Amino acid sequence: MIGNFKNINGNESFEELLSRHERMQKDFFQRAISPVLKADKGADLDDFIGMIAMIVSKALKKHNAVFVPDEGKVIKDPHNTLEQPSILYKVIERIPLKELKPRPMEEVTEDEDDETNRRHGMIFGYRQKCILQFDIVASDCATANEVMNTFEEAMFTYTGFFKSKGVNEMHFLKHFTDENLNNYRQDLSVRSLQYYVEIQKLITVFDSTIDDIDV
């Protein structure tokens, strides 16, 4: 035995064994990570939250968990037993990444049959970085841990999907105890996770919009 790896071939040197293991690791990660990492469009924060809701409904179906897409939503009575685990979210911050104002990206023309009524405009965009907090609330410790672990796995597994839909970057930041939720912990189990997300806000401005204001 060399470390945790068994030398199947008695003639295989340590260097050869290490090289083979590194190739196996590389092949594993290439298969595990989705190859679709380039965005085909921009995604704002609402788009990202919509993706989370869809993924939770699929990946956490076996836990009967529900994602609440209303930012800052709270449980009405934290002293009652929950019928199903809930995942709440809130925005810790959303700020410009580099540009302080939108930059012009692409000229556009409306797809109208009547050419005289077609509006011309410009798509502006700027990247923003966000810190989002997801609070898993369940009736017991074991369920809270299961939902948290499955949620983390889903967020990692669907990283390629997020990026293909316009999310520039997304990664796990931390798992911590949010003391602001201490009132929940009297009767419920709470797990708080924070994620870093980069999105691109797109704004389309048509010439006629500006002309209407001038008039």
C-alpha positions as CSV (number, residue, x, y, z in Angstrom):
1,M,0.0,0.0,0.0
2,I,1.2,3.5,-0.8
3,G,-0.9,6.0,1.1
4,N,-4.5,5.1,0.3
5,F,-3.7,3.6,-3.0
6,K,-3.0,-0.1,-3.6
7,N,-0.1,-1.0,-5.9
8,I,-1.9,-3.6,-8.1
9,N,1.1,-4.0,-10.4
10,G,4.1,-5.1,-8.3
11,N,6.5,-3.7,-10.9
12,E,4.8,-0.2,-10.9
13,S,7.0,2.5,-9.4
14,F,5.7,5.1,-7.0
15,E,6.2,7.8,-9.7
16,E,4.1,5.8,-12.1
17,L,1.4,5.1,-9.6
18,L,1.2,8.8,-8.7
19,S,1.0,9.8,-12.4
20,R,-1.8,7.3,-13.0
21,H,-3.7,8.6,-10.0
22,E,-3.4,12.2,-11.2
23,R,-4.7,11.1,-14.6
24,M,-7.7,9.4,-12.9
25,Q,-8.4,12.6,-10.9
26,K,-8.3,14.7,-14.1
27,D,-10.6,12.4,-16.0
28,F,-13.1,12.3,-13.0
29,F,-13.3,16.1,-12.8
30,Q,-13.7,16.5,-16.5
31,R,-16.7,14.1,-16.4
32,A,-18.2,15.6,-13.2
33,I,-18.2,19.3,-14.3
34,S,-20.6,20.3,-17.0
35,P,-18.7,21.4,-20.2
36,V,-21.3,24.1,-20.9
37,L,-19.7,27.0,-19.1
38,K,-20.2,29.9,-21.5
39,A,-23.2,32.1,-21.2
40,D,-25.4,32.5,-24.2
41,K,-27.2,35.5,-22.6
42,G,-27.2,37.7,-19.5
43,A,-28.8,36.8,-16.2
44,D,-29.9,39.2,-13.5
45,L,-30.6,38.4,-9.9
46,D,-34.3,37.5,-10.5
47,D,-33.2,35.0,-13.2
48,F,-30.7,33.4,-10.8
49,I,-33.3,33.0,-8.1
50,G,-35.7,31.5,-10.6
51,M,-33.1,28.9,-11.5
52,I,-32.6,28.1,-7.8
53,A,-36.3,27.6,-7.3
54,M,-36.4,25.2,-10.3
55,I,-33.3,23.2,-9.1
56,V,-34.6,22.9,-5.5
57,S,-37.9,21.5,-6.8
58,K,-36.0,18.8,-8.6
59,A,-32.9,18.0,-6.5
60,L,-34.6,18.3,-3.1
61,K,-37.9,16.6,-4.0
62,K,-37.0,13.6,-1.9
63,H,-36.7,15.8,1.2
64,N,-40.0,17.5,0.4
65,A,-38.1,20.8,0.7
66,V,-39.6,24.1,-0.6
67,F,-37.6,27.2,-1.7
68,V,-39.3,30.5,-0.9
69,P,-38.3,33.0,-3.8
70,D,-39.6,36.1,-1.9
71,E,-36.5,37.9,-0.6
72,G,-36.3,38.3,3.2
73,K,-39.5,36.2,3.8
74,V,-39.7,34.9,7.3
75,I,-41.7,32.0,8.9
76,K,-44.8,33.4,10.6
77,D,-44.6,31.3,13.7
78,P,-41.2,29.7,14.4
79,H,-42.5,27.9,17.4
80,N,-44.7,25.6,15.3
81,T,-43.4,22.4,13.8
82,L,-42.8,22.8,10.0
83,E,-44.6,20.5,7.7
84,Q,-41.8,20.6,5.3
85,P,-38.2,22.0,5.3
86,S,-38.0,25.5,3.9
87,I,-35.1,27.4,2.2
88,L,-35.3,31.1,2.7
89,Y,-33.0,33.6,1.1
90,K,-31.9,37.2,1.4
91,V,-29.5,39.6,-0.4
92,I,-26.5,40.6,1.8
93,E,-25.3,42.9,-0.9
94,R,-25.4,43.6,-4.7
95,I,-22.8,46.0,-6.0
96,P,-21.1,46.9,-9.3
97,L,-18.2,44.6,-10.0
98,K,-16.0,46.9,-12.1
99,E,-18.2,49.3,-14.1
100,L,-20.0,51.9,-12.0
101,K,-22.5,52.5,-14.9
102,P,-23.8,50.3,-17.7
103,R,-21.7,50.1,-20.9
104,P,-23.0,49.9,-24.4
105,M,-22.9,46.3,-25.7
106,E,-25.0,45.8,-28.8
107,E,-27.3,47.7,-31.2
108,V,-30.7,46.2,-31.6
109,T,-33.7,46.7,-33.9
110,E,-37.2,45.5,-33.0
111,D,-38.6,42.6,-35.0
112,E,-41.6,44.2,-36.5
113,D,-43.3,43.5,-39.9
114,D,-43.9,47.2,-40.4
115,E,-40.4,48.7,-40.9
116,T,-41.7,52.2,-40.3
117,N,-42.6,51.3,-36.7
118,R,-39.4,49.4,-35.9
119,R,-37.5,51.0,-33.0
120,H,-33.8,51.1,-32.9
121,G,-31.9,51.0,-29.6
122,M,-28.9,49.9,-27.6
123,I,-28.4,47.1,-25.0
124,F,-26.4,48.3,-22.0
125,G,-24.9,46.0,-19.5
126,Y,-22.8,45.9,-16.4
127,R,-21.6,43.2,-14.1
128,Q,-22.6,43.0,-10.5
129,K,-21.4,40.9,-7.6
130,C,-23.8,39.6,-5.0
131,I,-23.6,37.8,-1.7
132,L,-26.7,35.7,-1.1
133,Q,-27.6,34.0,2.1
134,F,-29.7,30.8,2.1
135,D,-31.3,29.8,5.4
136,I,-32.4,26.2,5.7
137,V,-35.1,25.8,8.3
138,A,-36.3,22.3,9.4
139,S,-38.2,20.7,12.3
140,D,-35.1,18.7,13.4
141,C,-31.4,18.6,13.2
142,A,-31.0,15.6,11.0
143,T,-33.4,16.9,8.4
144,A,-31.7,20.4,8.4
145,N,-28.3,18.7,7.8
146,E,-29.6,16.5,5.0
147,V,-31.3,19.4,3.2
148,M,-28.2,21.6,3.6
149,N,-25.9,18.9,2.2
150,T,-28.2,18.2,-0.8
151,F,-28.6,21.9,-1.5
152,E,-24.8,22.4,-1.5
153,E,-24.3,19.4,-3.8
154,A,-27.0,20.7,-6.2
155,M,-25.4,24.2,-6.3
156,F,-22.1,22.6,-7.3
157,T,-23.6,20.1,-9.7
158,Y,-25.6,22.7,-11.6
159,T,-22.7,25.3,-11.9
160,G,-22.5,24.6,-15.6
161,F,-26.2,25.2,-16.0
162,F,-26.0,28.5,-14.1
163,K,-23.2,29.7,-16.3
164,S,-24.9,28.6,-19.5
165,K,-27.9,30.7,-18.6
166,G,-25.9,33.9,-18.0
167,V,-24.5,33.7,-14.5
168,N,-20.8,34.8,-14.8
169,E,-19.6,33.2,-11.5
170,M,-20.9,31.4,-8.5
171,H,-19.2,29.7,-5.6
172,F,-19.7,28.8,-2.0
173,L,-18.5,31.3,0.6
174,K,-19.3,30.0,4.0
175,H,-21.5,28.0,6.4
176,F,-22.1,29.9,9.6
177,T,-24.5,30.5,12.5
178,D,-26.6,33.6,11.9
179,E,-27.4,35.0,15.4
180,N,-30.2,37.0,13.8
181,L,-32.2,33.8,13.5
182,N,-31.8,32.7,17.2
183,N,-35.5,33.0,17.7
184,Y,-36.0,30.2,15.2
185,R,-33.6,27.9,17.1
186,Q,-35.9,27.6,20.1
187,D,-38.0,25.0,18.3
188,L,-36.4,24.6,14.8
189,S,-33.1,23.7,13.3
190,V,-31.4,26.4,11.1
191,R,-28.5,26.2,8.7
192,S,-27.2,29.3,7.0
193,L,-25.1,29.3,3.8
194,Q,-23.6,32.2,1.9
195,Y,-22.7,32.2,-1.8
196,Y,-20.9,34.6,-4.1
197,V,-22.6,35.3,-7.4
198,E,-21.6,37.4,-10.4
199,I,-24.5,38.5,-12.7
200,Q,-24.9,40.8,-15.6
201,K,-27.6,43.3,-15.6
202,L,-28.9,44.1,-19.1
203,I,-30.9,47.3,-20.0
204,T,-32.4,47.9,-23.4
205,V,-32.9,51.6,-24.3
206,F,-34.8,52.4,-27.5
207,D,-34.4,55.7,-29.4
208,S,-38.1,56.4,-29.2
209,T,-38.0,56.2,-25.4
210,I,-35.6,59.1,-25.3
211,D,-37.6,61.0,-27.9
212,D,-40.8,60.6,-25.9
213,I,-39.1,62.2,-22.9
214,D,-37.7,65.1,-25.0
215,V,-41.2,65.8,-26.2
